Amino acid sequence: MSTSKGVFPILHQHPYYTVRREIDYFNFQQKKIEDEHWVVLYEDKLVTEEKEYPIHQVFDLSYKMLSNRYGFFYLHTNKGVVTLHIKESPAEFIKKFRTVERK
């Protein structure tokens, strides 16, 4: 399932969020700035904004919604567990991952 250039197509993607705090020195206020990123699943790897994980290094994916507004998406890798902040269930992403995961 590769393209002519040998690059695998995107199988699925899911948004996750990071929050950074900045100081508005003009108004003396702290601002929370939320950035949206995507975790992307390919046939051979899983890619976040920060890092790329070969599919054989990803042992499992799981998630826990803490409310209807946010939750955590866990990437279980050979280097430890990576936690991503999410706003909606990644169940479809996990379902697609199950089709390419290596056991």
N, C-alpha and C positions, 0 to 999 in steps of 0.2 A: 504494500500500500504506500509506495513512495512515489514522489513526483520525478520528473526527468532529471532534476538536479540532485537527486539523492536526499532531499529534505523531506522529512515526514510532515504530513498535514496536521493541523490542529484537530485533536479529537474532541476536546471540550475545554472550557475555561470558566472560571468562577471569580467574582470580585472579592477582594479582601481590603481591609482598611488599616492605615497607620495614623496615629494622632501625634502631632508635634505641638509643642507649646512655644509661643513667641511672646516677647514683651513689646507692647506698644508704648514706647517711652514718651511719646507726645501726649497720650491720654493716661499714662500710668496704669495700664490695664494689661492683664495677661490674656492672650488669645489662644484658643485651642483650634488648630487647623487640621482638618481631616483630609487625608489623601487617599484616593482610590487606586488600587493596583489590581493586577490579575494574576491568578495562578493558572498556568496553562499546561494541559496534558497533551503530550505527543506520544507516539507509539514507543519511542525509545527513551523518553525523559519527561520530567516534570519541572517546570520553570516558574520561579517567583521573581519579583522585582530584584531581590537581593542575591539569589543563587539558583543554580541549575543542578538538578539531581538526576543522574542516570536511573532509569526505571528499576534496574536490579538493586539499587541502593535504597529503594523505598519499600519497606516491609508491609506497611498498612496505612490506611487513612481512616480517621474517625472524627466525630464532631460532637459538640454539646451546645445546644441553644440554651442560653440562660434566661431569655425572655423572648417575646416576639420581636424584639428590636435588635438583639445582638447575641453573639455566641462565639465559640472558638472552634477552629478547624485545625486538627492535629495531623501533621505529617510525620509518621514514624519512620526514621531513616537509620542507616547504620552509624550515623554520627550523633544520634539522639533524636528527641522529639522537637519539631518546629511548630510553634503555635501562631496561627493567623487569626486575626479578628474579623468576624464575618457578620453580615446582617440578615442573611437568608441561608436556608439549608443547602449544603453541597451534596445532597443525596444523589443527584444525577451525575455529578462529577465522579463520585465514588463508584457508582455503577459502571461508568466508562472505564475507570481505572482497573476494575476487576477483570475487564476483558484483555488487558495488556500486562497485568502484574506478573512477575516471575516468582515462582515459589521454589 
